[in-house]
């Protein structure tokens, strides 16, 4: 962000400049434009140039996981232990499962992760194999790229990442396997309008700079609310 850093420096906004420089120093950033809205699977496939032959993580920006949670770290550990691909799962009410991809799973004896036998994109509640929804964290084996290259458009005429992961599950011993970590922590789906509003309020209330005044305002505001 050289242009932004130069502008902040010229404006004498030293505090903001340090925050931007800190973000830039966290790691090297490469980005690609998807160009056409062909689905999540297509977006992941676009990253092949930078990922190469290494396992990699996919974090969906509209799926916020509390920073104190160790979900991603645990998923990486499971990937290293199994050599396969790992998806994050979360229990949801059965009537809401049609808003998510859904996993058919088998418990792995003695482990806190599960074997994923199949994935269904947004099933009707009565057709869902479980109430375990796929949420926006994945740690994937690079074999997913070749599979995505041969995955035809599916639901919504898009290349679905779920379809490619289903192929891995279907291959069984011929692939590296599909596994799931069931997450029980705090998560906000900011693709949902109400959840987006809740995320802003909850996270702002916890900030040291904004929290005290916002909490006081929320308490005062809530007094006048009527059912």
Helices and strands as residue ranges (DSSP letters): H 2-11, H 14-25, H 40-45, H 48-51, E 56-59, E 63-65, H 71-82, E 85-91, G 94-99, E 101-107, E 113-121, G 125-127, E 132-140, H 143-149, G 155-157, H 161-171, G 172-174, E 178-182, E 187-189, H 193-205, H 211-223
